[in-house]
Amino acid sequence: MTTESCRAAARVALLLLTLLAALPAAPDDGRPAAASRARLELGTGAAFAPDGTLFAVSKEGEHLVLRRSADRGTRWSPPTLVNVVSEAIAASGDSYPKLAFTADGGVLVAWSKPLAKPHTGEIRLARSEDGGLSFAAPITVHHDRAEITHRFESLAVGADNLVTVAWIDKRDLEAAKAGQADYRGAAIYSAVSRDGGRTFAPERKVADHSCECCRIATAHDPDGAPLLLWRHVFAPNERDHALARLKPDGTPESVRRASFERWKIDGCPHHGPSLTVDARGTRHAVWFNDGRVHYGRLVEAGDGLRVEGQRPVGGPRAAHADLGVAGGRLAIVWKEFDGERTRLHALVSADGGESFAPRELAATAGASDQPRLIRRGDDFYAFWRTEQENFLVVRLP
């Protein structure tokens, strides 16, 4: 075996260990083994409302429930049903419910609803007019109703109150199969709402050949244009990332390669990126490629992009990083399994990502969701749902 083959085999083995460590542990509750192996669905969305109230939305049975905290997670309100009528809900890994707030006082919750056929779904959205005390009946965002993949939604509201929902969609893959043509991966579609999420225009295709099941990161450029970052399948099978800048109607102004590890892997690692834009307009990103989490700044370079200041985040088992900007600082949070416990870590930068100070925030011995980095004014908080501790809210120093 050549040296390069040995290295490739080692990277694949490390990836498998990392992904296994990131999966929720089976609960030891005395149930039969088959039932105990069922995954815990801990996927939870969290965000601070404009008035400083912390909102968290999670799954309970066939309902999403919303809880509010006025003291940054110390005490929580009784749950509010988001969907009064029960339905299937995806709430684990890169598919978890999303929260956003509109300029006209609306609270939006988006999620994926699995359908009967494997790997199919619909993108659902519900709006509250009274601060999350009650919700209108949910709508299906996309006009296409075929029983195919519409999953792994993202949700973003711009300063102009334009609501953008993007998701992974397999209508073009299905058309290619019907015509006996080759097609790499899936596609990214988006739909926009100009009335605060009450209705959506017909969806538009952003790009062909996305990876099949990694979350889509969203942000806004300084001029308000929505940005999408996702794992893409570049020919012939390089699973790097692509960045799209959208027009107001949801169509792409540009789609460009944003990571350059040239990772060749025949499968989706279930490990999407995160994206944020600082006050100077610098685009900061974290992504998982070639078995490691990376940080870098996505910089304009002629007609393309280049990565500046790229560095690894955490150790070889670092997973599911998120990042954000607040008060002139940049922060990254991620979780990492040390062989016994899963630890929540952070990096904080005061110089735009040139240097970082490490922080260890929490640890758990059980299953855990992906951490979220959320902001309240100029302060950062890590929100992390775990099997044993439930909702952890930790302020970053």
Secondary structure, 3 states (H helix, E strand, C coil): CCHHHHHHHHHHHHHHHHHHHHCCCCCCCCCCHHHHCCCCCCCCEEEECCCCCEEEEEEECCEEEEEEECCCCCCCCCCEECCCCCCCCCCECCECCEEEECCCCCEEEEEEEECCCCCCEEEEEEEECCCCCCCCCCEECCCCCCCCCEEEEEEEECCCCCEEEEEEECHHHHHHHHCCCCCCCEEEEEEEECCCCCCCCCCEEEEEEECCCCCCEEEECCCCCEEEEEEECECCCECCEEEEEECCCCCEEEEEECCCCCCECCCCCCCCCEEEECCCCCEEEEEEECCEEEEEEEEEECCEEEEEEEEEECCCCEEEEEEEEECCEEEEEEEEECCCCEEEEEEEECCCCCCCEEEEEEEECCCECCCEEEEECCEEEEEEEECCCEEEEEECC
